[in-house]
Amino acid sequence: MAEQYAIEMLNITKRFPGIIANDNITLQLRRGEIHALLGENGAGKSTLMSVLFGLYQPEEGEIKKDGKVVQIRDPNDANDLGIGMVHQHFKLVECFTVLDNIIMGVEPTKAGFLQKKEARQKVLALSEKYGLKVDPDALVEDITVGMQQRTEILKMLYRENEILIFDEPTAVLTPQEITELMQIMRNLKAEGKSILFISHKLAEIMAVADRCSVLRKGKYIGTVDTDKTSIEELSAMMVGRNVNFHVEKKPAEPGDVILEVDGMTVASKVHKNNAVKNVSLKVHAGEIVCIAGIDGNGQSEFVYGLSGLEPLVSGRILFKGEDVTKASIRQKSVMGFSHIPEDRHKHGLVLDYSLEDNLVLQTYFQPEYTNKFGFLRRDNIRKKADELIEKFDVRSGQGAVTSARSMSGGNQQKAIVARELDKDPELLIAVQPTRGLDVGAIEFIHKQIVAQRDAGKAVLLVSLELDEVLDVSDRILVMYEGEIVGQFDPKKTTQEELGLYMAGAKRMEVQA
């Protein structure tokens, strides 16, 4: 007898202007399995899952649930069929509480009145059962990204969904939160749920998935059992060539001090304490200094203070010996600061602008792109955009005129990196530069960062990925609760030692 699958997506084709996002793809999800969907940025993974969740309608193909053909016209149909989805960029209402977000759309009522007490008990019972600790009364805008994700998962469980789709669920989590999420997924599988897990982090797929299907440039490449494959084999299926997982670089040759931060303190928006407390550090030309730490320990606020997004409570910023503490964001940019921000949607791109306009956001006012009457020189902007799209392999349906919003997350990231490196900065501040990128793109960006260093530039890297921290940096500073608590040579330390300092279990006196 033919195997009964929980979900079958058969010969699915989905087209957008200028691109076939899914080209005749078949995907079969067994009951009670964790099935990973692997592919490069823009390979069509999120599109395929959006078809299953009813956000897109395919031009060809059909979907079966438990062997029967079903029509999924919108997410309400998906919910009725027991299909739930945690999106890569969460779909939460920031000014609502966690509880209100979970019950939205399926609010329990009696005689027209909202019955929140029962809902609250159900949410607390679910969070207890699956190890999803949340504060139901907290406002979404005040909670961590990891907590927001738990809220999204509870939304699915509250609706009693059987098929759970996780789209890049670990892209924004700390190593500890990733370990917790893996355990939560195993618990859900043990309960008989069927999980589709989109990722391009190979180690996670090997750790948690039963089977893995690979997409490349919109086409189906194959499905393998994870216990019968290797990380190297999966990466070759994904990018079509062998990938070097280790960053090749010669020893650093630090030169003059480019950036000096002296006693920086930045206020916190979330609590009364300061987020950054009296931090001093130096970054020399020709070196990569990395700030490592668990998310929420002041790294974001430190970078906001440095780039000019937040005012300082106290302290000074010196750039090549000149005090730039009070300089505006544009002044810093023109002087030679480049900033790859952690939140690409909030601080990195204007999503409704075209790709070409995003690529000149910080240089459009220069004579090359604006004539003496103040009009944009569109030909030059297009030429520059085409050059950067080619050099950084930014994939989009309609090239330079593509709306930034319609691009995959990884290609949005590549566009920001292209723009910031093209300015030929003296100082590159790179915050989570490879977040959400596939192994091929990570390899490329790491090479670009090392090339900046080798060209005598100063690089300040902020990363939550310990592999990246140890592999790319020349010097590591650990930040804990807004303070620098340790300084390390990446060749002489381990993930375990860094972890102790990141968790606040150990600290040393650090001289700037």
N, C-alpha and C positions, 0 to 999 in steps of 0.2 A: 504493500500500500504506500502511496506517495506520502511524503512527510507533510504534516500540517504545520504551516508557518503562522505565526501570530500576524505578521505583516509581510506582504509581497508587493514590491514596486516593480512592475514588469514593463520593460522597453520604454522608459520615461524619457521624453525629449522636451526640453524647455528652452525657448529662444528669447533673447533680448536684442534690442537694436545693435547690430554689428557683431553679435556673439551667440554661439550655441553653448549655453551654460551647462546643460545636461544633454548628452548625445547618446540616446538609446541605452539608458542605464537600467540594469536589473539588480535589485537588492532584496535579499530574503532574510528576515529576522525570525529566528526560532523562539519558541516560548521559553521564558526563563533564562535567556542568555544575555550577556553583555556583548554587543556587537559594535566594534569600532569602525568608524568611517575615516579613512586617512587620505590626505592629499595636500598638495601645495596650496598656497594662498591663491584663491581664484580658480581652484580646480572644479568647483561646482558643488561642494559638500553642503554648505548652508542653503543653496538653492534647492537641492534635492530634499532636504529636510523641511524647507518652507513649502514645498509641493505637498509633502505628507501632512503637514499641519494646516493646509488649506489657505496659506497666504498667497500662493501662486497656483494658477491652473496650467497643467502641462498641455502642450500642443498634441502630443501623442503619448500612448501608453495607458496602463490601467493600474489601479491599486486594489489589492485584495486583503481583507482582514479575516483570519480564520477560514481561508479558502473561498470566501464570497466576495465578489466585486462590490466595491463601495464608492460612492461619490462624496468627495470632500470639497465642498464649495467654499467653505470659510472655516476659521478656527472653532466656531461653535459646533460645526459638524464633527470636527476632529475631537473636541471634548466629549460630544455625545457618544463617539466610538471608543472613548477611553484613551485618547492620545493626548499627551501633555508635552510641553516644550519649555526648556530653560534656554532663553536666547543669549547669544554672546554679549550683546549690549542689553542689559536687563530692561524689562518692560514694567517698571514700577512707578507709582505716583509718589513723588518725593515728599509732598506735604501731607500724605496720609500716614497712619500708623501701619505697623507690620500686620496687625490683625485685619485692618480694613483692606489692605492690599490682597491678603490671602482670600478673603471671602467675596471680593468684588465680583459682581456678576452672578454669584450663586448665594446671595445673602439669605439667611434663614429668616422667614417672617411668619408671624401669627396674626391673623386678622389685620394684615397690612402693617404691623409694627415689627421693627427689626429685633430679632432675638439674638443679641450679641453674646449673652451669657453662655448659651449652648455652643455657639461657634467657638468661643474662647476655650471652653473645656475640650472640644474636639481638637483644636489646634495644639493645645498644651499636651494632650494625650499623644498626638502624632509626633510632636517634637521630642517627647520623652522616649517613645518607642524606637525612633530612628536615629536618636543621638543628634538631633538638629536643634541645638540650643538657640533660642531667640527670645527677645523681650517683646511680647505682643503689643505693648503700649508705646514703644519707641517710634519716633518718626523716622521714616526711611532716609531722609536727608541727613540724619545724625548718626547712622550706623555704618559699620565698616562694609567693605565690598563683600567680604566672606559672609557676613550676616545677611546682606541683600540676597546673596545667592541661596542661602538656606531658606529665605522667605519665598523665593521662586520655587524651590523644590517642594516646600510645604503647600504652595498653591496647587501644584499637581496632585499631591497626596490627598489634600482636602477634597479635591474633585474625584477622588478614587480612580485616577487614571491608571491603566494597566501597562500602556506603552509609554515609556518615558524617553524623551529626546533631550540630550545634553549637548548644546552647541558650544564647543571650546570652553568647557566649564572651568578649566584651571588657569586660563590666561591671566586672570587678575588676582590669583590667590597666592598666599605665602606657602612655603614648603610644608609648614605644619597643617595649614588648612587643606592643602592638597591631599596629605595623608588621611585626614579626617574624611574628606569627600570620597576617597577611594573606598574607605570602610563603609560609608553610607551606601555607596553603590552596591557593594557586596551584600549588605543587609537587605537592600531592596530586591536584589536578585534572589536571595534566599526566601523572600516572601512570594516569589513567583512572578515578579514584575519582569517585563522584557525591556531592555535598555539599548538605545542607539546612542553611541558616544562619539561625537565628532572631535577629532584632535589631530594635531601634528606633532605631539610630544611622544616620541616613540617609546620612551621608558615607561610612561604611564599606560600606554596601550598594552605593552608586554605584561605590566603588573596586574591589570584589572580585566582586560577583555578576553573573551573566549575565542572569538573569531574577528578577523579584520578584513574589510573590503577596501580596496585602493582605487581612487580616482586620479586621473591625470589629464589636465586640460579638457575637462568635460566628458572624458571617456572612461568607461569601466575597464580597469586593468586586471583585476582578479580578487579572489577571496582566499585567505589562508587561515589555518588554525594557529593561534599565537604560540602554543606549546611546541609547534613543529617549525618555527621560523626564527629569524634573528633580527636584531635592530638593523644590521647592515643590509640584509635582504629587503626589509620593509622600506628602508630609505631609498634603495636603488629602484624599487617598484614605483615609489612616489615621485622621484625627480628624474628617473630615466638614466641615471649615472651613479657612480660611487661617490659618496660624500665624505670629506675629511672632517671628522668631529673635533679635531684638535687644532687650535689656532697656531699657525706657524708665525713666529716672530723672533727677531734677534733681541738681545738685551737692550734695555732703554739707555739712552744717553741724555740725562736731564741737563737742561741749560738754565737760562735765567728764570727767576720767579715771574710768572705771567699773572697768576691770580693769588692774592693774599686776602684772606678773610680774618678779621681781627675782632674777637669778642662778639660775634653776631648773636642777637637774641630776637626771636620772632614770636609774636603772640599766637595763641591758639584760638580757632573759631569755635571749637567744640567744648573746651573746658576753660577754667580760670587760669590754670597754669600756663606758662609759656611753652610753645611747641618746640622751639629751639633755644637752648640755654648756653649762652656764652661760648659759642663754637669758634675756634681759630684753626685755620689750616692754610697750607700753601700748595699750589700746583705749578710745577715747572714746565717750561717748554720741553717737548720731547719725552713726556711721560704720561701714562694713564693712571690716574688716581681713582680708585673706586670707593664709593660709600656703600657699604653693605649694611643690611639691617632688616628686621621684620617690618612689614608695612605698618605705617602708623606711628613710627618712632621719630618723626620730625624731619625725615628726608624730604618729603614733598614741600613742607614749609621752608626748609633751608633753600631749596631750589627757587621757590617763589620769591624769597628775600633776595637771592642772588640775581635773579633775572629781572626783578622790578615788579613782579606781579603782586607782592605784598610789601608794605612798609616795614622797616626794622624798628624794634623797640630801642635797641642800642647796637653799637658796633660799627665797624667800617669795612668797606670793600675797596681794595686797591687793585687796579688793572694796569700792569706794567708800571707800577709805582705811582699811578695817578689815582686820586680818590674819586671813585665813581658811585659812592653810596647813594647820592641823590639824583644820579643821571636817570633819564627816562628810558623806557624799554627801547625806543627807536634809537636814542643816542648810543646805548650799549651795543645795539645791533650794528650800527654804522661803524663803531669803534673796533668791532671784531669779535663780538659775542655771537655764538650760534647756540640754539636751544632746541633739543628734541624733547618735547614735553611728554609727561606720562599719560595725560588724558588727551588722546589725539582728537577727539571730537570737541572737547571744550576749549583747548588751548592750541591745537595744532592745525586745524583746518576750518575753513568756512564751508560747511557741508553743501550748501546750495550753490556755491560757485563752481565753475568748471575746474578741471584739473590744471589747465594752463594758468588760470588766475591764481589758484592756490600756490603754484610754483614761483610766482613773482610777488607774493604778499609782502615781502620785506624789502623788495628792490624796485617795485613798480615806479617809485618817484624819481629814480635815477634817469639821467638823460638818455640812456640806452633804451628805456621803455616809455618815457614821457617826453613829448616834444616841448618846445619853449612856450607853446600856448596852453600847456596843461592837458593835452589830449594823449591818450595811450597809443603807443606805437604797436598796434596789434600784430603786424608782421614779425617784428622782433620778438614779441612775447611768444608767438606760435613757434618760431624757430628755436628759441631757448627751451620751450616745453618739449618739443620733439627730441631735442638733443638729450635732455635729462631722462625722458621716458625710455629712450634707447639705452643710455648708459646704465640706468638703475633697474632695467627690466620691469618697469611699472606696467602691469597688465590692466587694460580697461577696454570696454566694448567699443568706444568711439574715439580712442586716442585722446588728444589734447582737449577736446570739447566735452568729454565725459563729465557728468556731474560727480563731484567727489563723493556725494552721499551714496551713489549707486555702486561704488567700487567695494571690493572685499576689504576686510579690516587690514589684512597684511599688505595689500597694495596701497591702501591709504598711508600705512606706516612708511612704505618705501618712498612714497611721494614726499613725505615730510623730511626723511633722511636726505633725499636728493636735494631738496631746497636748501637745507641747512648746511650741507657739505659744499654745495656749489658756491656759497658765499666766501669760501676760502677763509674761514675764521682763524683768529689767533687762539681763541678759547672755545672748545666744543663742550657744552654741557649736555650729556646724553642720558636721559632718564628712561630706563626700561626700553632701550632702543630696539630690542628684538622681541618685545612682547607680542605674542600672537603671530609670530612668523614661523614658517616651516624651515626644516634643516638647511635646505639649499639657500634660502634667503638669509638665514642667520649666518651661515658661512660667509656670504658676500658682505654683509654689513660689518661683521667682525674684521674682515680684511680692510674695509674702508676706514674703520676706526684706527686700526694699527697703521694704515698708510698716513693718516693725519698725524699720528705721533711721530712717524719716521720722517715726516716733512717738517718736524720741529714745532708742531702745534702742541698746546696744552689740552689734555682731555680730562674732564671730570665725568666719570661714569657713575650712575646710581642704578643699582640693580638688586632685585630680590632673588635672582637665579644664581645659586652658589656655584654651579658649573661655570657660568659666564664670569662671575667675580674672580674665580681662581684662574681661569684660562686667559682672560683678556688683560687684566690689570697688572701694573708694575708695583703698585703699593695699595694696600687695602686699609681703609679706616672703617671701623664698626661704629654705627650710631645706635644708641639705646636711650629711649626716653629723652630725646633732644640733645644728648651729649655724645661726644666722641669718647668711646670707652676702650678702644684698642687700636693699635697700628700693627700691620703684619706685612711680611714679605710673602707673596703667594707661593713662592717655591718652598717656603719653610713652614707652611701651616696646613691644616686639614679642614674639611667641612665640619668635622666634629668640634674642633677647637673654635672655629668661627661661630658655630651654633651656640656654644656656651656664652660667648660674649654678646651675641645677638639676643639671647634670652635673658641677659642681665645677671647670669650666674657668676661671671667673673668680670673684672675690669682692671685696666692699668692706667698709669698717668701718661698722657700723650703730650709731647712737646710739639707745638705747631711748626 
